[in-house]
Amino acid sequence: QVRLVESGGGLVQAGGSLRLSCAASGDIFSINTMGWYRQAPGKQRDMVARITSGGITNYADSVKGRFTISRDNARKTVSLQMNSLKPEDTATYYCLLDQPGSGRDYWGQGTQVTVSS
């Protein structure tokens, strides 16, 4: 059983920073992709950033230069450092684990990020 637990959300003023963390437990493959997605009320869930177990990263254009994704394979964690936050970054942020061959994606419960103007 795979479990993802996020932490680090909260309320911050525009221009501020937050760091999200996600810890994975259970049957975790050595080769996988972890990432962060976000969903604002009434909108679809969109990719924010992804990182492979080899360290290859991919970012949404809207966060490039402001957000940085990182991971610790030994600890099975992924983090998202968010700087220069904007009100439009307000959303529920979800951690993703994509394990090739597992037949499914795994999601965390979500953590709320609210950026006030």
C-alpha positions in Angstrom: 0.0 0.0 0.0 1.4 3.4 -1.1 0.8 6.4 1.0 1.7 10.1 0.3 1.6 12.7 3.0 1.9 16.4 2.2 2.9 19.2 4.5 3.8 22.8 4.4 0.8 24.6 2.9 -0.6 27.8 4.4 -1.4 31.5 4.0 1.2 33.9 2.7 1.3 37.4 1.2 2.1 37.9 -2.4 5.8 37.9 -3.0 6.4 35.5 -0.1 7.6 31.9 0.0 6.4 28.5 1.0 7.9 25.1 1.0 5.8 22.0 0.4 7.0 18.5 1.3 5.6 15.1 0.5 6.7 11.8 2.2 6.0 8.5 0.4 5.7 5.2 2.2 4.9 1.7 1.2 5.9 -0.3 -1.9 7.9 2.4 -3.7 9.8 1.4 -6.8 13.3 2.7 -7.3 12.4 4.2 -10.7 9.5 6.6 -10.6 8.4 10.1 -11.1 7.2 12.3 -8.3 5.6 15.7 -8.7 3.2 18.4 -7.6 -0.1 19.3 -9.2 -2.6 22.0 -8.1 -6.3 22.6 -8.4 -8.1 25.8 -7.9 -11.9 25.8 -7.2 -13.8 25.2 -10.4 -10.7 24.4 -12.4 -9.0 21.2 -13.5 -5.9 19.8 -11.8 -2.8 21.0 -13.5 0.8 20.0 -13.4 3.1 22.3 -11.4 6.4 20.4 -11.5 7.6 16.8 -11.9 11.0 15.1 -11.1 12.2 11.7 -12.1 14.2 9.4 -9.8 17.2 10.4 -12.0 16.6 14.1 -11.3 15.1 15.3 -14.6 12.7 18.1 -13.9 9.7 19.6 -15.8 7.9 22.8 -14.8 4.7 24.5 -15.9 5.5 27.7 -17.7 3.7 29.7 -15.1 6.1 28.7 -12.3 9.4 28.5 -14.1 12.0 30.6 -12.3 9.9 30.9 -9.2 9.4 27.2 -8.0 12.0 24.5 -7.5 11.3 20.9 -7.2 13.7 18.5 -5.5 13.7 15.0 -4.1 15.6 12.7 -1.7 15.4 9.2 -3.0 16.8 7.7 0.2 14.1 9.4 2.3 11.4 9.0 -0.4 10.5 12.6 -0.2 9.8 15.3 -2.7 9.7 19.0 -2.0 8.5 22.2 -3.8 10.2 25.5 -2.9 7.8 28.3 -4.0 9.2 31.8 -4.2 7.7 35.1 -5.4 4.2 33.7 -4.8 1.3 35.3 -6.6 -2.4 35.3 -5.8 -3.0 33.1 -8.9 -0.9 30.4 -7.2 -3.7 29.9 -4.7 -4.9 26.3 -5.0 -4.9 22.9 -3.3 -1.5 21.3 -4.1 -1.3 17.5 -4.5 1.7 15.3 -4.4 1.9 12.6 -7.2 3.8 9.4 -7.4 4.0 7.8 -10.9 5.4 4.3 -10.9 5.8 2.7 -14.3 4.3 -0.7 -14.4 2.1 -0.2 -11.3 -0.9 0.6 -13.4 -1.9 3.7 -11.6 -0.9 7.0 -10.2 -0.9 7.7 -6.4 -2.0 11.0 -4.9 -1.7 12.7 -1.6 -4.6 14.2 0.3 -3.7 17.8 -0.8 -2.5 20.8 1.1 -3.9 24.3 0.7 -1.8 27.2 -0.4 -3.4 30.7 -0.2 -1.6 33.8 -1.5 -3.2 37.1 -0.5 -2.7 40.2 -2.5 
